[in-house]
Amino acid sequence: MAAQDLFDVEGRVALVTGGTDGIGAMIAEALVRAGARTYVNGRDERRASRTARRLSRFGSCSSLVADLGDAEGRSALARAFCARERRLHILVNNAATIFSAPLDAWPPERTSRVLELNVAAVLDLTGLLHGRLRNAAGTRSPARVINIGSADGIRPPAWETYAYTASKAGLHMLTRHLARTLASEQITVNAIAPGPFATRKLAPVLERERDVVIGAVPLGRLGGASDIAGAVLFLSSRAGAYVTGAILPVDGGVSQC
């Protein structure tokens, strides 16, 4: 098999939640450029449409607007997708939120919000789209679920993001549990655990503590689009067809060194 065939996703259907910005948009662009018919989900209609239009210059990309922070939004996204496609080859559960506060001033309502979007939404949406994933699955070419975890779910960060770190550690275990359940149906489930990437969400931290953030990365730099693209295309293609239940750190060594 030629090297380029190993990473081929031409003609497959992909859905990227939280795909309008940051790492999600990087992932969506990688899939579009590689030939996947890609749907980007976001809760802001203007941003979602703008991202879909931009990525459509490289291939097929459409937007699906829904807020995954509650069950109604998750059901709405699943209905919208199922109205358009009978198969889902690649589901990327990327939508997430983060919050930081001192322990003695932690607002309890924030815990629920973070866990709801970062963990419950992944479980619910994967279940709602299970039938479409099953329709796309084959012995030599499984359907793929890729959950975006975090290096902060592997080791505690310096910042007081308690609910976020708990949610990402929980997401990693949920990934393994789903992988075990869905393996017999030829659906692989893996997670990518990014470290610090140059995104809008991280920008305020980088403005204050750029040297500290980069100094904590053994490879000495922030992650970029090609770093996350390589991991996603590996897990989405023939190259990663025999991988399931894995948590792949893409963090410059933050969680491993």
C-alpha positions, 0 to 999 in steps of 0.5 A, a space after each residue: 500500500 502506498 504511503 499516501 493511501 494509508 492516510 486517505 479519507 477521501 469521500 468519507 463523512 466527518 462531523 467536528 463539534 466545536 469545529 468553528 474555532 481553535 483546535 476544532 477548526 484546525 481539525 476540520 480544515 485537515 479533514 476537508 483538505 484530505 477530501 472528507 465531506 465535513 460538517 462543522 458544529 458550533 453554537 454561533 451561527 455567524 461564526 459557523 457559517 464563516 468557518 464553513 465558507 472559508 473551508 469550502 475553498 479547500 473541499 466540502 464543508 457545511 455548518 450545523 448550528 447547535 449548543 451542545 451544552 444541553 440535551 435538547 441541543 445535542 438532539 437537534 444536532 443529531 437530527 440535523 446531521 441525520 437529515 443530511 447523511 446516512 453514514 458517519 465515518 468520522 465523529 470528532 467530539 471536540 466541543 468543550 469549555 474551561 473555567 478557572 477559579 480559586 478553590 475557596 471561591 469555586 462557583 458550584 454551577 460551573 462544575 455542572 456546566 463543564 461536566 455537561 459539555 465536556 463529558 455528557 455531551 460526548 456520551 449523548 452525541 455518540 449514542 445519538 449518532 451510533 446508527 450512522 456510525 454503524 452504517 459506515 463501519 466495515 471490517 477493513 475500514 472501521 467508523 471512527 470516534 475521536 474525542 479531544 481530551 487534554 494533557 490536563 486530564 493526564 497530569 494536574 496543571 498549574 492553573 486552578 481549572 478543577 472541573 476541566 481537569 476532572 472532565 478530561 480525565 473522565 473523558 479519557 476513561 469514557 473513551 476506553 469504555 466506549 472503545 470496548 463496547 463498540 469494537 465488535 461493531 467495527 467502530 474505533 474510539 480514541 482520544 487525542 490529549 493536546 497540550 498548549 496550542 496557539 488558539 483564541 482561548 489560550 490567548 489571554 494566558 499567553 499574553 500574561 504568561 507566555 514564557 511560563 507556558 512554553 517553558 513547561 513544554 519539553 519541546 519548547 513550543 506551542 502546538 500548531 495546525 499540522 500537529 493536530 492534523 497529523 494525529 487526526 488523520 492517523 486515527 481517521 484513516 487506514 493507518 489507524 484502523 487497528 487502534 482503539 481505546 488509545 489516549 494519544 498525547 499531542 502535547 510536546 511532552 508535557 504529560 510524558 516527560 
